[in-house]
Amino acid sequence: METQPARSKTLRIGITGSSGLVGTALREHLIAQQQEFVRLVRRQPKAELGEIFWSPESGKIDSSGLEGVDAVVHLAGENIFGRWTTTKKEKIRESRRSGTELLSRTLSELVKKPAVFLCVSGVHYYGDTGDRLIDESSPPEDGFLSDVCRIWEDATDAATQAGIRTVRLRLGMVLSSRGGALRIMRRPFQLGLGGRLGSGRQYMSWIHIEDLIRAMEFAIRNDQVCGPVNAVSPQPVTNREFTKTLGRVLHRPTFLCVPGFAAKMALGEMAEEVLLSGQRVAPRELEERGFDFRYPELSQALRRELNV
């Protein structure tokens, strides 16, 4: 059972990236739990909807709107999918560094600081680790996304030094029918066009969207959770296993294969680092703190999300 504190206290949570896949799910969860939230937006804010303005590009933020929040969840960042041109890579890197530094510095200077700053990073921090099982104590490897994740996490230092409990949540692939990789894969698999990528031996560390949102709330409410936290299922699978399982769930064949060279020709470096490499990651911190996964097994999580 989870060792999460009682949920009697109503929280007020600041959220960046609140219109994305994870941000939307988090907002819906908070509404269902009758919690309060403040959205940080780049457009003209609607004060009646609890929105405040921020602009990482120009270094501006309405810090007064964050005074007294209990926690801040930082989800904003340039989408990594697509061909990585020099410009695209700079956007990926800079969107995470500048936004996180601005937010971290702002929180550190508040009169009434939040108790916790939850910054979402990714398991690509570890690089391509083959079939070696890794946890939060494992060092990073070489690679563009690994470098981005290190820069991203280092940018939270101002909040940490100000005494704010900082959680660096390293996400795996988020399973949701509403967006992300699963939504992209669903149609071709339903048409019988699904298949493994490259050798299929690369590991995929994943998490069901519901478990991710619960893990975020768990990290916010549990004072013992701090530092890097792997937000992944305790049962990572290879790409071959994932392919076969998704095919079985949808009752479709999965005989096809996308050769590695074809993926690299289409998407370049992104294919190499995201699709053809992998991480076999264990959620050691969450498990040791008593977090209980509702969907630890892949076929169960896929059936739940695809409603089959």
Legacy VTK file of the C-alpha trace (Angstrom):
# vtk DataFile Version 3.0
C-alpha trace
ASCII
DATASET POLYDATA
POINTS 308 float
0.000 0.000 0.000
1.122 3.541 -0.615
2.638 5.373 2.336
1.223 8.635 1.046
0.110 11.166 3.678
-3.577 11.798 4.208
-5.151 13.832 1.417
-7.103 16.149 3.721
-5.100 19.253 2.838
-6.251 21.135 -0.255
-3.264 21.952 -2.418
-2.658 24.922 -4.691
-0.332 23.890 -7.500
1.354 25.925 -10.216
1.682 24.152 -13.574
3.679 24.920 -16.717
2.912 22.999 -19.908
-0.652 22.549 -18.657
-2.160 22.163 -22.133
0.006 19.183 -23.113
-0.802 15.502 -22.720
0.466 15.163 -19.154
-0.574 18.685 -18.129
-4.158 18.114 -19.259
-4.364 14.817 -17.395
-2.928 16.465 -14.290
-5.459 19.306 -14.418
-8.339 16.845 -14.805
-7.049 14.868 -11.832
-6.743 17.967 -9.654
-10.277 19.070 -10.571
-11.621 15.613 -9.692
-9.739 15.774 -6.369
-11.055 19.312 -5.727
-7.538 20.727 -5.623
-6.582 24.201 -6.861
-4.107 25.027 -9.602
-2.516 28.029 -11.268
-1.646 27.781 -14.964
1.467 29.536 -16.262
0.714 30.573 -19.863
2.621 32.404 -22.598
-0.423 34.203 -24.015
-2.557 36.910 -22.398
-3.613 35.270 -19.101
-7.202 34.978 -17.939
-7.075 35.863 -14.274
-10.563 34.495 -13.639
-9.295 31.079 -14.726
-6.312 31.177 -12.411
-3.740 31.921 -15.113
-0.532 33.928 -14.825
1.869 35.052 -17.549
5.365 33.779 -18.142
7.776 33.970 -21.070
10.954 31.893 -20.781
12.223 33.415 -24.014
12.187 36.946 -22.601
12.836 35.956 -18.988
9.537 37.386 -17.732
7.173 35.867 -15.196
4.396 37.150 -12.932
5.971 36.005 -9.691
3.167 37.452 -7.540
0.806 34.802 -8.878
3.074 32.090 -7.479
3.263 33.472 -3.947
1.876 30.907 -1.529
1.450 27.972 -3.912
2.128 24.636 -2.235
3.909 23.098 -5.210
4.986 23.815 -8.769
4.979 21.196 -11.532
7.163 22.077 -14.518
6.174 20.259 -17.728
6.946 22.788 -20.467
9.503 22.108 -23.191
9.952 21.827 -26.959
8.644 18.559 -28.427
11.554 16.211 -29.185
9.839 14.383 -32.069
10.780 15.210 -35.646
14.063 15.525 -37.521
16.739 17.133 -35.379
18.132 20.002 -37.374
20.629 22.292 -35.695
17.804 24.758 -35.037
15.503 22.061 -33.637
18.183 20.773 -31.267
18.855 24.274 -29.987
15.138 24.779 -29.345
14.934 21.491 -27.447
17.936 22.367 -25.308
17.197 26.042 -24.724
13.467 25.604 -23.978
14.368 23.352 -21.074
17.328 25.296 -19.756
15.855 28.806 -19.922
12.377 27.876 -18.698
13.655 25.808 -15.794
16.243 28.380 -14.732
13.659 31.185 -14.825
11.156 29.198 -12.818
13.712 27.886 -10.343
15.177 31.344 -9.715
11.716 32.889 -9.359
10.612 30.290 -6.813
13.805 30.790 -4.813
13.064 34.519 -4.504
9.434 34.234 -3.366
8.497 35.388 0.113
6.216 32.362 0.560
8.074 29.631 -1.258
6.423 26.381 -2.367
7.251 23.277 -0.386
8.109 21.294 -3.502
9.266 21.897 -7.061
8.587 18.949 -9.368
10.517 19.213 -12.624
9.820 16.605 -15.280
12.857 15.213 -17.085
13.232 11.871 -18.900
14.864 8.438 -18.757
16.929 9.483 -21.779
19.131 10.977 -19.047
20.778 7.530 -18.872
21.562 7.292 -22.596
21.501 3.946 -24.413
22.012 1.355 -21.676
21.360 -1.886 -23.558
19.875 -4.640 -21.394
21.521 -3.413 -18.183
18.937 -2.657 -15.450
19.458 0.861 -14.129
18.003 3.013 -11.355
18.294 6.569 -10.048
21.888 6.002 -8.913
23.062 5.148 -12.441
25.224 7.768 -14.191
24.334 9.416 -17.499
25.869 8.293 -20.781
26.867 10.275 -23.862
24.201 11.521 -26.260
22.231 14.625 -27.151
19.166 13.826 -25.034
21.303 12.734 -22.102
23.064 16.099 -22.250
19.702 17.892 -22.481
18.396 16.057 -19.419
21.515 16.934 -17.414
21.199 20.606 -18.353
17.469 20.458 -17.574
17.963 18.983 -14.118
20.930 21.209 -13.249
18.733 24.224 -13.989
16.707 23.454 -10.830
19.673 24.255 -8.556
18.416 27.675 -7.452
15.248 26.134 -6.010
17.206 23.391 -4.254
19.647 25.869 -2.739
16.726 27.944 -1.469
15.525 24.961 0.561
12.680 23.929 -1.749
12.289 20.159 -1.943
13.077 19.451 -5.579
11.965 16.298 -7.377
13.459 15.507 -10.792
10.896 13.136 -12.275
12.419 11.075 -15.099
9.603 9.937 -17.369
9.514 6.917 -19.607
7.107 6.584 -22.531
3.679 7.691 -21.326
0.875 5.367 -22.422
-2.232 7.370 -23.282
-4.750 6.976 -26.090
-5.113 10.770 -26.137
-1.620 11.542 -27.363
2.024 10.590 -27.461
3.533 7.470 -29.011
0.590 5.164 -28.340
-1.817 7.361 -30.259
0.604 7.447 -33.208
1.068 3.661 -33.170
-2.536 2.661 -32.695
-3.780 3.232 -36.249
-1.063 1.335 -38.149
-1.281 -1.538 -35.670
-5.054 -1.702 -36.126
-4.465 -1.948 -39.876
-2.058 -4.853 -39.383
0.926 -2.673 -40.276
2.575 -2.715 -36.875
6.038 -4.134 -36.383
9.246 -3.880 -34.427
11.789 -1.096 -34.897
15.243 -2.212 -35.939
16.435 -5.263 -34.010
13.606 -4.933 -31.497
16.063 -5.664 -28.689
16.120 -2.088 -27.355
14.283 -1.683 -24.050
11.260 0.552 -23.619
10.564 1.949 -20.163
6.942 3.048 -20.027
4.224 4.178 -17.617
0.448 4.348 -17.836
-0.831 7.943 -17.741
-2.933 7.262 -14.646
0.044 5.876 -12.728
2.119 8.865 -13.811
-0.389 11.385 -12.470
-0.717 9.417 -9.235
3.089 9.285 -8.954
3.258 13.056 -9.380
0.756 13.621 -6.601
2.589 11.043 -4.482
5.863 12.932 -4.948
4.229 16.243 -4.096
2.584 15.013 -0.900
5.350 12.728 0.386
8.100 14.725 2.105
10.518 11.804 1.787
10.584 11.995 -2.012
13.417 14.165 -3.271
15.966 14.272 -6.068
15.813 11.993 -9.124
12.772 9.724 -9.362
12.160 7.307 -12.240
8.505 7.486 -13.304
8.296 4.152 -15.109
6.523 0.828 -14.694
8.494 -1.823 -12.769
8.247 -4.041 -15.884
10.178 -2.529 -18.827
9.989 -4.521 -22.068
11.944 -4.749 -25.297
10.576 -3.146 -28.431
9.910 -6.656 -29.772
7.876 -7.530 -26.650
5.998 -4.239 -26.815
5.147 -4.824 -30.465
3.873 -8.347 -29.877
1.842 -7.293 -26.833
0.175 -4.380 -28.623
-0.636 -6.679 -31.544
-2.214 -9.262 -29.215
-4.266 -6.616 -27.421
-5.583 -5.298 -30.759
-5.870 -8.813 -32.254
-3.662 -7.873 -35.189
-0.525 -9.454 -36.715
2.861 -7.818 -36.162
5.055 -9.443 -38.790
6.487 -6.267 -40.256
9.726 -4.559 -39.307
11.026 -1.041 -39.819
14.752 -1.510 -40.527
17.051 0.659 -38.495
18.607 2.239 -41.576
15.143 3.237 -42.846
14.242 4.886 -39.536
17.549 6.775 -39.569
17.051 7.876 -43.173
13.603 9.232 -42.284
14.343 10.834 -38.924
18.112 10.958 -38.589
19.634 11.373 -35.137
16.229 11.385 -33.452
15.590 7.824 -34.659
18.983 6.713 -33.371
18.501 8.130 -29.861
14.748 7.729 -29.333
13.551 4.796 -31.458
16.556 2.502 -31.851
18.234 2.894 -28.469
16.679 2.136 -25.113
16.787 2.173 -21.353
15.843 -0.670 -19.015
14.857 1.450 -16.029
13.644 0.470 -12.557
11.468 2.823 -10.424
13.494 2.131 -7.290
12.678 5.372 -5.441
8.917 5.070 -5.953
8.891 1.418 -4.901
11.039 2.015 -1.818
8.770 4.888 -0.751
5.721 2.612 -1.007
4.112 3.733 -4.257
1.640 1.169 -5.590
1.362 0.882 -9.381
-2.136 0.174 -10.643
-0.878 -0.841 -14.086
2.541 -2.471 -13.677
2.047 -4.975 -16.521
2.015 -3.873 -20.171
-0.956 -5.820 -21.545
-3.079 -4.677 -18.599
-2.080 -1.041 -19.176
-2.745 -1.231 -22.930
-6.163 -2.839 -22.474
-7.097 -0.189 -19.949
-6.028 2.702 -22.166
-7.302 1.314 -25.472
-10.558 0.092 -23.926
-10.293 -3.397 -25.425
LINES 1 309
308 0 1 2 3 4 5 6 7 8 9 10 11 12 13 14 15 16 17 18 19 20 21 22 23 24 25 26 27 28 29 30 31 32 33 34 35 36 37 38 39 40 41 42 43 44 45 46 47 48 49 50 51 52 53 54 55 56 57 58 59 60 61 62 63 64 65 66 67 68 69 70 71 72 73 74 75 76 77 78 79 80 81 82 83 84 85 86 87 88 89 90 91 92 93 94 95 96 97 98 99 100 101 102 103 104 105 106 107 108 109 110 111 112 113 114 115 116 117 118 119 120 121 122 123 124 125 126 127 128 129 130 131 132 133 134 135 136 137 138 139 140 141 142 143 144 145 146 147 148 149 150 151 152 153 154 155 156 157 158 159 160 161 162 163 164 165 166 167 168 169 170 171 172 173 174 175 176 177 178 179 180 181 182 183 184 185 186 187 188 189 190 191 192 193 194 195 196 197 198 199 200 201 202 203 204 205 206 207 208 209 210 211 212 213 214 215 216 217 218 219 220 221 222 223 224 225 226 227 228 229 230 231 232 233 234 235 236 237 238 239 240 241 242 243 244 245 246 247 248 249 250 251 252 253 254 255 256 257 258 259 260 261 262 263 264 265 266 267 268 269 270 271 272 273 274 275 276 277 278 279 280 281 282 283 284 285 286 287 288 289 290 291 292 293 294 295 296 297 298 299 300 301 302 303 304 305 306 307
